Every structure is written in structure tokens, then in C-alpha cells.
Amino acid sequence: MSRTTAVRLAAAVLAAASPARALPPVRMLTVGKVAVLRDRPGTARDVAAFRVGKDPELATPPNPLCPAASSIQVGAYPTATNRVEAQPPTPGGAALPCASWRPTKRGYRYRDAAGSVLGVRTIVLERNQLTVRLRGGGYVGIRGPVGYVQLQLTVGDVRLLTRFHNFNKNARATIISRLPTLNAAQGERYFWATLWGDADREDDARTHLARAIAEDPDDGRSHFLAAMIRLYRFGHLVTDYAAPSDAARAEVDAADGYFEAAVPLLWDGRRRAGDTRVPGFAAANRYLRGVVHGVDAVKQEGLAQLDAAVALNPLFNAFDLIGVVPQVVPGTDPLYVEKILGVLDTTLSGENADCVASQPEICGNDGLAPNNIAGSLTLFGDLYAKGGRDGSPSDVEKAETWYGIANAFAAGWRFRPLLADRVGRAADRRALHHDGDPTNDPPIIGLGVEACTSCHGR
């Protein structure tokens, strides 16, 4: 990565992380969710319909009546682009005129026969129900196949989000999601509560996801979340990959089984349809399984799968590689110097250099990782400091760049004290990594309580 690229990416981070554009925290809707989207010739007949049932987040609907502000956004993660394509792409979505809302006995209803805002014809926002219908107007039909589709409705300081990952049909012109079981919905709800740090519902997530899988073995999303909650637990149990506990090994083994089931249900490699991110998580876990059991063949299998996953989705899946392998491989190892730092350089260059602004849900704080900027940039700093290549700029200089920007936007971040200890000390960290004594190597962020939480924790 050149100095020009570093400056460009830094400028994008600074602009995208402006407090003036911060969005309200996400409230995830999981119960009784269904989506039907049809992309017809032209745009006038393109339609989308979303429904959420008796979700706890809808028990008291937020009030959108004047003078309140409300907005809506529809998004998708198409297989063809591996990018979030949001309508409209502006943060928060399209403003809905408050005069079009009316009160009902159980909440509120929005009507606009002309669909003047994003093609939205009706919204029912009531106790235990959210329905949204769009047709033509400013709405453009979403083309499948997709990894997921989503709907976001913001009312005042309440941001409601629902995502759809399981599909009965996931084709070019038609996308129809599968109705989740109640256990699947509860498992997803508790998963996010745990990951965000809102409440410790880890055991509840496991219980409900296991029940959901027993009820519907083809529920790919529940298999995936069951794997991820195990991987989350593994990360929090491990502070030294060289000395994992039996409990940590059990978690990574259990996650591997769930990933084995999730990948073919969510990613169709033959059709190249579905969620390209899922194979990356599975590959990272396979590599970890080889590490904690000391089986080199499994490690190599995981590395090969990581290579394939990064080739499939270079932007997102690069983080499966750089977030896991550097914890294990010395900074002087050719694998680290050539692959890890090479992938990192590539990920931070070209069209990705502006991804914090162009893809704020993936690279910024607008998605499901509200501290993604601080967490990711601290990781970038740690990775470059561990490598320590010469050049202009050197890896040590790059490390200081990322530490400095992360620190500028880490207000309220629970791990800011760790970052403060890194600023101005990249050269010292590099020296410890390269002194031939692995016992004094400074840690790369992501171990123990930092695992997942450094980016996803609120």
C-alpha cells in the first residue's frame, strides 16, 4: 500500500466516521419475518413486500407522527457484487413525510398511493406487526441470487432492522424468504444480544438454535449462527493459541460440525449463488481446529479453504484470514510477510480504499459492528507492526497511521485503553515480534474478551 493510498483511505475513514452522520443503534427484528421481491421488466412493476410478526421490539412501536422524522431503506447483498446495495445509498435511507402517517388502534399506518418515496405504498407499524409494501416509483427491483436482503425503518432514534438469509427461492427475478421457526427467531435474537453486549444470552442462543435445527435441519441460518456462537465462545476462552483449554477445543469442534451443515445450505458453489461470506467463516474455524489440536494437515486444509474464500469474496473474507492466521504465524514467517501482509495491502487499496464511505455497513460503523472502525483499524496497526517491512511508507509507519486514526474515533470504545498503549509504540512492538523470543510478543487484538466484541460490542 502506497503512501497516497494510505492518505486516501485515512481521509475516507475520517469523513465516514463523522459524528454528525452517526446512526441510531440497531434493533434487530427476527420473529415471523418474510420477504417477497420480484424484479420484472422495467421498473414500474418491480415489487417488494416485507412482514415481521410478533417481535418483542414491536411491543411499543416508535411514534412517527409529526414532527417526528422517519426514513426507510431496502438493501441486499447480491452474490454478483459482494457489496451491500442499498436503496437509497444515503445513510439512514429515504425520508418519509410525517404527514403521510396516521395513528391506528395499535400503532401507526403510512399511505402513499403514488409511492413517491422509494415506491413505498404502505407501512403498517403496529404492536406486534410491521409490514412494508413497495412498487415501482423510486424502487428498483433487486436481482438475485443474494446472500441476504434487508429492510431498515428508522423512526426518531429507533432503527429497526430485519434481515433475510434463508430462501425458498433465490433466483434472478424472484426472491422469496423462508419463514423462521420461533426457536430460530429467538436464537437469532439472543445471538445478537450477546454479540453486542446488550445481555449475556449465550446459553439461550445455543438452546434455541439447537431446537431450531432439530425442527428444521435445512435451516441454514440457524446452523450458521450455532457455529458462530460456538466460535464466539472459543474466542473468549482463548488467550494463547499455543495453550488452549479442553473447553476451547470442544467449542471449535462443535462449530466445525455446524459449519459443515451451514455452508451447502447457504452457499451453492455449483450455481455460485448465496452468501459468499459463509465459506470464509467456516475456513477460519477449520484452520483454528488444526491449530488447537496440533494437526498440521487440518491447518493446511483450513489455509487452502481460506485462500479459496478470499478469492471468492476478497473484501469481506480477507478478514477471516487476517483476523485468525496472524495470531498463530510469526511475523518473520514467509506466510505472514507474503500472504497476510499482501492480502492486507490489497484489501486496503484500489476500489476498497474508499469502502468506509462506499460500504459503511461492511467497512464502517453503520452495520452490525458498531465499533468496526476502531476495532478494524487497531487490528490493521497490529498486523503491520508485527510484520515490519521496510519501504516507503514502512509497515511501522502504516501501523502508526492506523493507530492514530482509530484513536481519533474511539470515543466510548471499551478497548480504547488498549489502543492508547499502542499509539506511538509501533516500532517497539515490531522489535519485540522480531527479537526471536515468542514469549514477549505483544498480542494482536482479538484474544479473550476482545474476540468479536472489539468490533461488534456496543
N, C-alpha and C positions, 0 to 999 in steps of 0.2 A: 504494500500500500504506500503510495507516494505521499509527500507532504501536502500536495494540493488536494488529494483525495481525503486526507485526514481533516484538513481545514473545511472542506465541503461537507463532510459528514458531521463534523462538530457544529457547523452552522445550522444544519438541518435539525440536529438534536436540540439546540438552543431555541430555535423557532418553534418546533413542535411541542416542546415541554413548557411553553409559556403558561404561567398560572391562569392567565385570562381565558384560556381555552379548555381548562380542566373540566371533565365531565363528572356528573354525579356517580357515586359508586353503583355497580351493577347489582340488581336484584334478579336472580335467576328464576324463571318460571318453568316448571318441569311437569306439572300434573295435567293429564288429559290433553296433551298438545298434538295438533295435527296441522299439516300444511299441504296444500294442493296448488301447484303452479303449472301453468300451461303457456308455452311460447308459440303463438300462432303467427302465420304470415303477416307481415306488417307489425304495427304496434297497437292499433286501435282495439284489437280483440285479445290482447295479452291479458291474462288474469292471474291473480294470486289471492288465496284465501288462507287465513291463519286462525286457529282457535286454540285457546287454553281453557282448561276446566277449573275445577275447584282447588286452585293452588292457594296455599297459605298467604302468599304475597298479595293476593287479591282480596283478602278478607276485609280490608278497608281501602277501597280504591282511592287514589290521589285525585284531588279536585282540579279539573282542567277548565272550569268556568272562568270567565273574565273577572279580574285582569290576569289570571294565571297564564303562563306560557307553556305550550306543549309542542312536541315535534315527533316525527316518525322517520324511521329509516329501515329499508329492507336490504339484506345483504346475502351474499353467497360466497362459497369458496370453490369455484369451478376446478375440476381436475385439469382442464386445459391450461390454466394460467398459474395455479398455485399462489393466487393472490386473493385477498378479500376484495370483492367487487361490491361496493355499497352504493345504494341509490337513496338520496344523493350522496356524493362522497364527502360533503362537508361535515365536520364534527357535530354530532348531535342529530343530524338529519334535517328534514324539511319542516319549517314552522307551520303549525296548523292554526288557522284563525280561531281565536277563542269564541267568537260569535257563532261558530258552527256547532258548538257543544250545547247540549241540553241536559237538564237533570232528569233522572228516572227514579223509580221507587228504590232501586238497589244500587244506583250509581249514576252513570253518565252515558250519553249517546252522541256520536258525531255523525252528521249527514252532510253530504255534498254530492248532489246528483250529477254534477259536471265533472267530478273528480279533478278539481282544479289544482290540488296539491298531490303530486306523485300518483295520480289516479285513484286516490283514496275515496271510496264512495261511502262506506260506513265503518264506524268503530263502535263497538259496544264494550264499555269499560265498567263492569259492574262487579258487585260482590260475587266472587267465585266464578267469574267468566270474563274472558277477553276474546273478542272476535274482530278481525280486520279483513275488509274486502277491497281489493284494488282491481281496476280495469282500465286499460288504455291511459289516456291523459299523459302525464309525465312518467308513467311507469313503463319500463321496457322489460319484456319477458326474459326470465333467467334461463339460460341454456345449460342443460345438463350434459354429462353427468357432473355431480358436485360432491365435495366432501361433506358439506353441510349447507343449509340455508338458515337464515335467522331473521327475526323481527325485533326491532327495538322501538319502544314507545317511552318517551320522556315527558313527564308532567312535573313542572317545577323542579324540585331537587330529587325526584324519584325517577330512576332509569330502570325500566322493566325490559328484560331481555329473555327471549326464548330461542333455543337452537334445535335443529332437527338433523340427526345423524343417521337414523335408521330409515330405510326406504322400502316401500313395496314396489315402487318404480322410480328409476333414476336414469332417465334417458334424455336425449337431446331436447325434445319438445315437451316432455311431461315429467314432473317430479311429484311424487306422492309419498308422504312420510307414513311410517307405521305408528299406530297408537301405542304408547308405552304402557306397561302394566303399572299399577300403583306402586309396587315394590321397586320397579325400575325408576319411577319418578322420585320416590323417597330416597333411593340410593344416590341418585344424581344430586339431589338437594343437599344431602348430608356430605357428599363428596366435596362440593364447593364450599360449604360452611367450614369444613375442616381445612381445606387448602387456603382459603382466605384468612383463616384465623378467627372467624366470627364465633365459632364454637367448636369444641372438641367432640365431633360426632364420627370419629373414625370407625369405631366399632359398629355404630348404627349403619354407616355406609356399607361396610363389609356384609353385615347381616342381610340388609335389603337387596344388595346387588346379587348375593348368592341365591336368595329366594327368586329374584327376577330371572336369573339364568335357569334355575330349576323349572320355572313356569314356562319359559320360552328360550330353549337352547340356541335359537337363531337370533337372539337379541345381541347384536354385535357391540352396541354401545355399552351395555352392562358388562359384557366380558372385558371391554377395554377399560372402563372405569374401575372394575375389580382389579385389573392388573395395575393400574396407576395408583390406587390407594395402597397396594402392597409395595410398589416401588417407592412411594412417598414414605411409608413406614421404614423400609430398608434404609433410605437416605438418612432418616432421623436416628437410626440405630448405629450408623457407622461414622466414626471419626477418624478411622485409619483403615484403609482398604487392605493393608497388609495383615491386619488382625481383626477380621470380622467375627462377630459372635455367632453361635449356632442359630440364635433367633433371627439374625440378619440374613443368614444363608437361607433359612426357611422362607423368609419373605420374598427373596429374589427367585427362589424356586417356584413358589406359588404364582408369582407374577408371570413367570415364563409360560406356565400352563395356560393362564388366561389369555396371554398374548397369542399363543398358538391358535386359540379359537377365534380371537378377535380379528386377526389380520385378514383371513379369507372372507370374513363376513362384511368387513368394511372397505376392503381394497381388492378389487378384481384385477389381478395382474394381466390376465389374458386380454380382457377388454380395455384395460387401462382406465378403469372407472372407479370412482370412490374417493376415499380420503388418503392422499399420498403421505400424510404425516404419520399414520399408524405404523407402517413398517419401520420408521425411524425409531420410535419408542421401543418397539419390540427388539430391534437390533441392539440398541443400547443396553437393554436388560440382558440379552443373550451374552454380550461381552462381559457385563458385570458378573453373570453367573460363572463364566470361566475364570474370572479374577478371584472371586471369593472361594471357589473350590480348588483353585490352583490347577486347572486343566487347560493347558495351552491350546489344545485343539478347539475347545469351545471358545476361547478368546479369539482365535483366528477366524472361527466361523462368525462370531459377532462383528469383528472388524470388516470381514467381507460383506456382511449384511449392511453395515453402516456405510460402506462405500457405495453399495447399490442404492441405499436410501437417500444419500446426499445427491447422487446423480439424478434420482427421481424427483427430488424437491430440494434444490440447492440452498434456498434461503432458509426455510424452516428446519429441515433435517440436519443442516450443518450444526445446529445447537445440540443435537443428540450426540454428535461426535465430540465437539469441543467442550461440552459440559460434563463428559464422563471420562474419556480416554486420558486427558491431561492429569487427572487425579492419580493415575497409575504410572504413566510413562515419564521417565526423567527428561528434563528439558534439553539435555545434550543428545538424546536418542534421535537417530535419523527420522524415525517415525514421527517424533514431535516436531522437529525442525522442518521437515519437508511436508508432512501431511497436515498436522494440526495447524501450524502457522500458515501454511499455504492455503488451506481451506478458510482460515480466518481472514487472511488478506483478500481472498476472492469474495467472501461474503460481505466485506465492508467496502467493496469497490463497484464500479460500473453503475447499473441501474439501482443497485441496493444501497448506494451511498446516500440516497435521499429517502430510504424506506421508513425512517421515523416519521417523516411528513406524509409520504405517499401511502404507507401501510401502518397507520397508527395503532391498529389492533394487534398486529404481529410484532412490530418493532418499537412501538411506543407504549403509553400507559392507558390507551383507550379501551383495550380489550379485557381479558380475564386475568391479566397480570398487571395490577395497578401500580406496581413499582418496578416495571420491566426496565425502564431506562437506567435507574440507579443500579439494579442488580446486574443487568447485562453488561453495562459499561465497566463496572467493577471487575466482572469476570474477564472482559477484554484486557483490562490492565494487568490482571494477574497472569493471563496467558502470555502476553508479550514480555512481562518482566521475567517469567520463567525461561522463556526462550533466549532472549538477549542477543539477537543477531545484530551485527554492525550494519551500517548503511546510512542513508540519509532520507528520512529520519531513522534512527536506530530503534530497535524494539523497546529499549528503555525509554526513549523519548515518546514513543507511541503509548507506552504504559502510563506515563505521567499525563499525557493528553486525556486519556480516558478516565483516569482517576480524578483529574481536575474537573471535567465536565460532570461526571457522576456526582461529585461532591457539591457542585453548584445547584443540583436539582434533587438533593437527598433530604430536604427538609421533612421531618416527620418519619423518615425511614428508620425502622428499628435497628438496622445494621449500620447506621451512619458512623458509630464509633469505630467499627472495624475499618471502614473506608478512611476515616480521618488518620488512622495509623499508617495507611498506605501512601497517602499523598506526600510527595517529596522523597519517598524511600524506595522507588522502583530499582535504583541501582543497587541498594543494599539487598533487596530481595533477590535480584539477579545473582549477586555474589554468593549468597547462601545456597541457591539452587545449583551453582556450578562449582562449589568447593569440594566436591567428592564425598561429602558426609550427608547422606539422605536423612539422618535423624534430625537435622536442624532446618530442613526445608520449610519455608513459610507456607502455610496452607493456601490452596486455591479456594475461593469462596464456593460454597455448595455442600459442605460437610455438616453432618449433625443437624442442628436446628435450622441451619441455613438452607438445607435441601428443599427445593421447590419454593420455600417460604420467602427466600430473598427476593424473588420477583412477584410471586402470587400473593404474598401476605399483604393485607391492607395496612 
